[in-house]
């Protein structure tokens, strides 16, 4: 595998799109036209908004990161004799990134936004292929539908169009100024009526995530104000002029009130005339219990929206630690969520390696291990002894028995 490819897409200049691998005549540079992309969201900043929300919403971020951990597995499994595949898994691009590291970024974008993008790089002879993750927030679909437009800052796109790069979607490749061929792959979560982009599978829980964030913010603001309620402070007859009253009000706001409107005090200052003294009218509230219930309900709704499990979302469980229950839930998630998502990436990797460089990767697979180191009942005794570092004999008839058979036998004797 060559390691001449440089990181980043902004510096790579396009001189042709949708070319075959053999470069015959150098065509003219491709020029990106204004608004030559399909916006994602009414302001084209839908993914940026999700990214900001996920950085603030504790519950949703926690579920996303734990879900990513199980979808990523413990790396990749393959035939040790397939040295070319081993080389690719250990280093899949010129940045010396492993395939697991690149896949980790892709799954993170996939879960966060319902979209992820990665770039393929090869030469005209198809002697190698590199895979690079591309930040999903930097990618938009081209208006023609068979290309991806990349830009580092879509908020300032109109003033920085020269930083845009357009690449073809696989299996077509784009010839760039450095003589390398690049192609983009767009993985998206299917959603009816969304033809150009996917949406995160937790889209129905987006407002719920906002509720969880706001209840957290409310509690922080309450803490900053030492859990003091709002009220009206009337200071009458203590000032010689309005300027003195305004100065005290500003000083009071800075010292004694917190974030947002929580714990705010309406400061009314009067100067001159007959003094009626200083008074504080408390505006108390007894809604703490409702806020706590709302926060808990928001967390439960987010788990449902993610199609995930409470036990693997980081929530405390008062029912205790039940290994059998956890293993059963893991098997359920493995068969209904994890394997389906992993197969999407496996099929893409196998197709790319086969079509671009002719590498057979059919034995490539994710390594999935249960979160608890409990030997499964279908494991044989010699396999368990090997796992524990003990002497074993796989030809011994006694060691050919399954652990589940022994457990059932011991349980029967105990019942008798």
N, C-alpha and C positions, 0 to 999 in steps of 0.2 A: 504494500500500500504506500503510495507516495504521500509526502507530508509538505507539499509545496503550497497548499491552499491556505490563504490567510483568513483570519476571523473577520466577520462583519460583512454587511451587504452594501453599505453606503458607498464604499470606495470602488466597488465593482461596477464598471461602466458597460452598458449593453450596446452591442453593435449589430445584433440581429436577434430575431425571435423565431421560434419554431423551425429551426434548421436541422438537417440531418447531422450525423456525427462527423461526416467528412466535410471539411470546409473548402468549398471550391472558390468562390469569389467573395471578398469582403464587402458586404452590403453597407449601406449608410447607417449611421447611428439612429436607434429608435428614440423618438421624442415623445414624451408623455404629454398628452393634451390636458387642458384644464377640466376638472370634474370628470376625468376618465376612469372613475372608480364607482363602485356601488356602495353608498353609505350604509353603515351598520348602526341603526338607531336614527331618530329624527335629527340629531345633531352630529351623527357619525362618531359618537364617543361612548357608545354603549359599553364596550369592554373596559374602557378607562373608568367608567362609573362603577362597574362591578369590582374592579381592582381596588378602588378607594374604599368601597363598602367592606370588602373582605379583609382589608387591613385594620378595620375598626371593629367589626362584628366578631366578638370572641367565640361565640357558640358556633357560628357557621364556619369560621376559619378552622376551629378544632375538628369539626366533622370532616371537612375537606382534606385536612392533612392526614388524619387517621385513615380515611378512605383511600387516599393515595398510597399510603404505606402498604396496605393489603393488595391493592391492584398491582403495585410494582413487584411484589414478591421478594424473593431473596436472590435475584439475579437470573441468569439463563442457564439452561441445561442443553447439552449437545453431545454428539459423538466426539470423544477425545481424539479419535483418529482423523477427524476433519480439521486439519491444521489451518486451512485457509479461513474456515468459519471461526475458529478460535481466535485467529489474528484479528478478524473483523470485530468480534465481540469485545476483545480486550482493547481495541483502539479503532474506533469507527470514523475518526476524522483527524485532521492535521493539528487539532488542539489537544491531541492525546486523550480525548474523552472516551470512556467506555460506552458501550451500547446501553448499559443500565443507566448511566448518568444522563444520556440524551433522552432516554425513554422516561426517566423521572420528570424531566422538564415538560415533556410532551403531555404526560398524564396530568401534571399539575395544571397546565393550560386547559386541557380537555375538561377537567372537573370544574375549574373556575368559570370558564366562559362557554363551554359547549363547543369550542373550536380549538384546534391546535394546528401548527404549521411546521413543516421541516423541509430543509433544502438539500437536494442532491447535487453533488459536484463530481464531474468526471472529465476525462480528456477525450479527444477525437477517436482514439483507439479503444476506448472502453477498457483500459488496462486496470482501472480501479474505480471505486465509488466511495465517496465520503458522505456522511449524513450529519447535518447540523440542525439543531433546534433553532427556530426563529420565534421571537416573542410575538404571541398572538395579537397583542395590542398594536403592533406595528404593521399588521397585514390587513388588506382589504381586497375584495374581489374586483377584478377588472371588468369594465362594462361589457367587453366582448365575451366574458364568461370562461375563457380558457387560459387566463393569466391571473397572476397575483401582483398587486401593487404594494410595495413596502415603503414605509416612511417612518423615520424615527420619532416624529412629533406631529401627530395629526391635528392637534389644536392650532398649530401654526403652519399648516400645510400650504396655504395659499402664498405665504411669504417665503417658503423654503422648498419650492417645487423641485429645485435642482438636486435635492437629496433623495428624491424618489427613485425607486428601481422597479422595473417591471420584468417578471420572469414567467415563463410558460409553466402550465400545470402538467405534471407527469401524465402520459409518457413522452410528451414533447419536451425538448430541451432548448435553452437559449444560449447562444454563443456570446460570450462576454469579451471585453477588450483584452483580458489577460490570456485569451486563448482557451479558457476552460468553459465547459458546458454546465449550465445550471438548470435545475428544474425544481418546482415546488409541489409538495403534497399537502392537501388540505383535508384534515380529518374533522368531521362535524357530527354533532349529535342530531339525529333526525328529529324534526318537528314539523307537523303538517302546516302548510302555507309558508314555511320558511324555505325558499329555494336556494338562496345564496349563502346563508349562514346557518349554523346550528345555534341552539340555545342550551344553557346548562340544564341538566335534568332536575335541578332544584329550583327552577324558575318560579314555580308556584309558591315557593317559600321566600321569595325575595323581600316582600313586605314584612314577613314574619322576622326575617333576619334584621330588618330595620328596627322592628319593635324591640328585639333583644338588645340591639346596640343602644337604643334610646333609654331603655330601663337601666342599663349599665351606666350610661352617662348621668342619668337622674340620681343614681345612688352615689356616684362620685361627687356630684355637685352637693348633695346632702352632706357628705362627709367633709367636704371643704368648708361647709358652713356650720360644722359641728352639730348638724341635725337641728338647726334652729329654723323656725318657720318664718314665713314672710310676714310683713306687717307695714304699718304706716307710722312714721316718726314725725311728730309735729313739734318744731322748735319755734317758740313764739317770744319775741321781744328781747332776744339775746344779741342782736346785731345792730351796728350803727348804720349800715348801708347794705344794699343788695349784693355788693361784691364780696363782703365778708361771709354772707350766707352761702353764696355760690362756692367759695373756697372750702368751706366746711363740708358741703354736700359732696364735692369731688373727693375730698380726703376720706369721708365716711364710706363712699362707694368702693374705694380702693382697698380699704382695710377690713371691712366687715361683710362684704358680699362675695359670693362665689361665681361659678360659671353659669351661663344661661340666665334663666329667670328664677331658678330655685334659690330660695333664701333671700330674694331681693326685698329691699325695704324702700318704700315710697317715702322720700325725704321731702318734707314741706317746711320751708323756712320762712318766717315772717320777720320783718324789720320795722321798727317804729311803732307808735301807737301803744295802746294798753296791752300789757302782757297777760296772757292766760296760762303761762307756764309751759313746760315741755311734757308731752304725752306720747306714749307708744301704744298703738292699737294692734294687737296680734291677729293675724289671719291664719289660724291653725287649720290643719288638715289631718284626717285620720284614714288616709287611703293607702298606708304602707302595705297592708295585707294584700290589697288588690294588685299593687305593683309587683309584689313577689309572685303571686299566682300567674300574673300575665307573663312574667319572665320565664317561669317554668313551662307554661303552656307553649310559648314561642319555641323553646328548645325541643319539646316533643313534636311540634308541627314540623320543625326543620328536619328531624330524623325521618319522618314520614316522607317529606318532599325529596329527600336524598335517596329514598328506597334503601335505607341502611338499617342498622341494628343499634339499639340503645347501649348494649353491652360493649360495642366496639366504637362508641362515639365519645368516650371520655366522661360519661355521666356516672355519678355515684349510684350504686345499687344497694338498697337496704336489705335485699333478700340474701345477701352473703355471696361467698365465692363458691360457685358450683362448677367444677371442671367439666362434667358431662354436659351441662347446659351450654357452656361456652363453646365446647367442641361441636355440639349440634348446631349452634347458631353460625359458627364459622363454616361448617359444611354447607349450610343453607345459602350463605352469602357466596361461597365459592361456586356453587352450581347455578345460582340465579343471577349473580352480578359480576363477580371477579373474572371467571373464565371467559364470559362473553366479551368483556372489554379487552382482555389480554389477547384474544384471538384476532381482534381488529388489527393490532400492531404486528402480531406474528405473521398474518397473511400479507401485510404490506412489506415487511422485511424480506420474507421469502420471495415474493414477486420481484422486488427490486434487485436482490442479489442474483436471482435466476436470469432476469431479462437483461440487466445491464452488464454484468461481468460473467454470467454463466456459472454461478456458484450454487451448488445444491445445498440448501439449508432446511430441508424438510424435517430434520430432527431437532431443529431449534424450538425450545419451549421455555416457559417460565418455571422457576422453582417456587412452589408454594408450600409453605410450612405452617402448621397450626400455631397459634400464638402461645400455646401451652405445650411444654415438652412432656406429653403423655404418649406412651407407646400405644398405637392402635391395636385393636383386638385382632386384626387380620395379619399382624406381624408374627413371624415365626420365632421360636425361642433362639435359634442360632443368629437370626438377624438382630434380636434384642441384645444378645451377649456381645455381638460385634459392635453395636452402637455404644455399649457401655465400656468398651475396651477390654472385655474379658475373652478368655480362650473360647473358641467355638469350633464346631464341626458340623458343617452343613449336610454331611452325609449320615450323621447320627439320627436314627429313627426317632428318638425321644426329642431331639432338638428340631425335628421337622414339625412338631405340633405347633398350633397357633396359640397365641396368648389368650385369646378369647375362650378357647376350649378349656384351658387350665382354670381360668377365672370362674367359668360356669361349674366346673367340677368341684372347686373349693366351696362355692356357694351352696351346692347341693349337699355336701358333707356337713356344712354348718347348719343347714336347715334340719337335717336329720338328727 
